[in-house]
């Protein structure tokens, strides 16, 4: 099976708020695989904000991607919805009991992120190449830099944190990409609507200010690669 990009709501919202929905369409044209969203991400990025006038326009833009089959639901991969729901809850429970401090387990992720991880886990078990597109920092930190996440939480909550290593090890299997890296791919492929390195910089900062967890230093590194 061709590779899969599993989109979290955070990345879709970043793209929509930055006016970059056309770039998702162009990326899909050159990607030999599927763009997938879970039912929980659909609720978070489309169904719920459609009912709120402040967020309705962004939700409509994302909904159009689903209507056009640029984004697809897991059924298009032949995945069982009950299995996804079961895995989602298992991963949600695991993630939110991975770090303990201040006399309680620390809540780290919600249903949307957990459902993306669940789909990725199912695909991993099937040996299907996949990556999760997520702009939210905590989920990525849990998998990539758990000790940094621990230090951050200790500073924020002013309490000593304990990391349950066996649970951290589970999250090491997941691969992630952010909206800024997807835009870099679009730039290298020549499919950005705005051309030139200065425009690339403007787009990267737009994504940062619309919610992508990326530092100014990281943006400069991406510019240097370009």
N, C-alpha and C positions, 0 to 999 in steps of 0.2 A: 504493500500500500504506500502511496505517496505520503510525504511528511505533512504534519498538521501544526498549525499555530492556534493555540487556545487563548482566546481574548478574555481578559478580566475587564470588568466595567471601568476601572480606572484608566486604562489605556484608551478605550473607546471614547470616554468622556473628554480626555485630554485632546484627542484628535478633533472631536466635534467642536469643543470650545475654542480651539485654535484655528478653526476654519479649514481643516485638513482632511475632510471626508473624501474629496476627490483623490487624494494620495492613497487612501486605502483601496479605492477602486483600481488605481494604476498598479499598486503592489500586487493585488490579486491576479491581475492579468499576467504577471511574470512569475508568479509562484506556482509551482507544479504540485499543488496540494490543496488542502481545505483550510478555511478560516472558521473556527468553531466557537460558539458561545453556549454556555449551559443555560438551563431554564432559570436558574437563580440569577445569573448575570443578566439575562433578558429582563427579568423583573426589576433589577437594580438600575440598568441603563436605559430601559425603554418603558416598561409597564408603569412603574411608580412615577417617574418624572413626567410622563405624559399627562398625569393628573395635576401637575403643579405648573402654573403658568410661567413661572420664572425659568423652569428647566425644559419646558415643552418643546422649544425649537430644537435644542440639541438632541432630545429623545426622538423627534421626528426624523432627523437626519440619520440617526443610527438605525431606526426602524426601517428606513428605506433600503439600507444595506442588507437587512434581513429579507425584506420583500424581494430584493433583486437576487437573492441567493449568493451574494458576496460573503455575507456571514451565514452560517448554517448551524442548525441545532444538532446535538449528538446523534439523533436518529439517522442522519445522513451517513454516519460511520457504522451504522448497525449496532450501536451501543444500547444496552438495556437501561431504561430510565430508573428502574428499581435498584439496579446495581449501582448506578451513579449516586442515587440518594443515600444508599447504605454506606458507600465509600465516603461520600461527603460528610456524613455525620461522624464516621470513624475518624477521619482526618481532622475535623473540627474539634472533636473531643481531645485528640492527641495534641494538636497545636496549642490548645488553650490550657493544657496541663504540662507543658514542656518547661516553663520557667515559673519558679515559685519564689515569692517574696512578700514582705509586709503581711505575713500570715494568711496568704491566699495564693491560688494559682492566678497567673497573669493572663488576662484575655488578650490574645494577639491577632486573631483573624475572625472574619465573619463568613456567612454562607457563600457569598460570591467567590471569594478567594479559595475557600475550601472546595467548592464544586469544580473550579478550574484545576486544582491539584488532584481531585478525584479522577477527572477525565484523563489527566496526564498519567496518573498511576495505572489506570486500566490500559492505556495505550502502551506504557512501559512494559507491562506484563505481557502484552501481545507483540512486543519487540517492534512497535511502530514509532518511528522517529517523530518527536514532538517538542515544542517549546511553548512556554506560557508567556504571553504578552501582558505584562503587569507594570504599572507605574507606581504603585503603592510600595513603600519601602519595607514595611515590617515583614511581609511574607518572604520577600527576597532575602532579607537579613537573617531570618530564621533558617533558611536553607544554606546561605552562602557565608554569612559572618555572624554566627550565633553568639560568639563571645563579645563582639562589638554591640550587639543588641542587648546583651546582659548588662554591659557597662552603661549603655544609654539609659536603660530602665532603672538602674541603680541611682544614676544621677537625677533622673526625673522624679522618682518616687522616694528618694532619700532612704533607701533600705537595701540591705544585702540581698542579692538574688542567687538562687540555686538553679542550675541548668541540669535537666535530666538527659544525660548523654545518649541513652538508648533511643530516646525520642528524637533528639537532634539528628542522629545518624539516619533515621528514616527519611528526613527531608533533604538529605544530600543528593538524592536521585533526580531532583527536579532541575530543569533548565529554564532560564528566564531571558526575556528581551524586553526592553522598554520602548516607548514611543520614539525617543530620541535616536535609538539605534535603528529602528525601522525607517525613520526619516533619512538617516545616513545611507541606508541601503537604497532608498529612493533617489537620493542625490547621486550616488555612484552609478546607478542605472540610467540616469538622465531623465527621470520621470517627474521631478519636482516641477510644479507649475511656475515657481519663481526660480530663476537660474542664478548661479554665481555663489561664491563662498560667503559673501556678506549676507546674502539672503538666507543661506543655510544657517548662519549664526543667529539671525533674527528669528527663524523658525524654531531653532533649538531653545532659545530663551522664551519664546512664546509657549512652548510645551512645558518648560520649567514653571512658568508663572500660572499655567493652567492646571498644574497638579502633578507633573512628572517629578519624581524624586531624583534629581540630578544636580550635582554641584557645578559651580562656575568652572572649576578646575577640570571636571569631566567634559564639559562642553568645549573647553579649549583643546583638550586631547582629541576630541572628535573632529574639531576643525583642523587640527594638525594632520590628522589622517587624510582629510579631504584634500 
